[in-house]
Amino acid sequence: MTLEGKRTCAHAENGQGRYQYSERLSGTFCRRFLLSTAVHAEHITATYKNGVLEAHLPKAVEAQPKRIAVQASNEWSVCSAHTVGGKKVGAVPG
């Protein structure tokens, strides 16, 4: 995501040719962010209010968590033994 903008110099004069205040430098800026999840580009919204930019980037359908139904049975299964480093592990008496 790339945000680009331009700042303008804000200042106010006191009527005598002197500035009462001056805020930040002027010029263009560019900020880039790498998003770790795919977003739904058609539904991105942004607002700018009181100096705060708020962007809403909804996750794409393929990036959202999925539920998988797991069916459990009351039967116990017997695992076979595996050999790891010459030793038998994971043996379940049957």
C-alpha positions in Angstrom: 0.0 0.0 0.0 1.4 3.4 -0.9 0.2 6.7 0.6 1.2 9.9 -1.2 0.3 13.5 -0.3 1.4 17.1 -0.2 1.8 19.3 2.8 1.2 23.0 2.6 2.7 25.5 4.9 0.2 26.7 7.4 0.8 30.0 9.2 -1.1 33.0 10.6 0.0 36.6 10.6 -0.7 38.9 13.5 -1.5 41.9 11.3 1.9 43.5 11.7 3.6 41.3 9.1 4.9 38.8 11.7 3.9 35.2 12.0 2.1 34.0 15.2 2.7 30.4 14.4 4.0 28.2 11.6 3.4 24.4 11.3 5.6 21.8 9.7 7.5 22.0 6.4 5.7 21.9 3.1 6.3 19.5 0.3 5.3 16.0 -0.9 5.7 12.7 0.9 5.3 9.1 0.2 4.9 6.2 2.6 4.8 2.5 1.7 3.5 -0.4 3.7 3.8 -4.1 3.0 0.5 -5.8 3.8 0.8 -9.4 5.1 -2.7 -10.3 4.0 -4.6 -10.0 0.7 -7.2 -7.2 0.8 -10.4 -6.7 -1.1 -9.3 -3.6 -3.2 -12.9 -2.7 -4.3 -14.0 -2.2 -0.7 -11.1 0.0 0.6 -12.3 3.2 2.3 -10.3 6.1 3.8 -11.2 9.3 5.7 -9.2 12.3 6.8 -10.4 14.2 9.8 -8.7 16.5 12.2 -5.3 15.6 10.8 -5.8 11.8 11.1 -6.0 9.5 8.1 -8.0 6.4 8.8 -7.9 3.6 6.2 -10.1 0.5 6.2 -8.7 -2.5 4.3 -11.1 -5.5 4.4 -9.5 -8.9 4.1 -10.1 -10.7 0.8 -12.2 -13.8 1.0 -9.3 -16.1 0.4 -7.3 -14.5 3.3 -10.0 -14.9 5.9 -9.9 -17.9 8.3 -11.8 -20.9 7.3 -13.8 -23.3 9.5 -13.3 -27.0 9.0 -15.8 -29.4 10.6 -14.0 -32.3 12.4 -16.0 -35.4 13.1 -14.9 -37.3 16.1 -15.6 -40.9 17.0 -15.6 -42.7 20.3 -13.3 -45.4 19.1 -9.6 -45.4 20.0 -7.2 -46.0 17.2 -4.0 -47.9 17.7 -0.8 -46.2 16.5 2.1 -48.1 15.2 5.6 -47.6 16.5 8.0 -45.4 14.6 11.8 -45.6 14.7 13.6 -42.4 15.4 17.4 -42.5 15.8 17.3 -46.3 16.3 14.7 -46.1 19.1 11.1 -47.1 18.9 8.8 -44.2 19.8 5.0 -43.7 19.7 4.1 -47.3 20.4 0.6 -47.7 21.9 -0.2 -51.0 23.4 -3.1 -52.6 21.7 
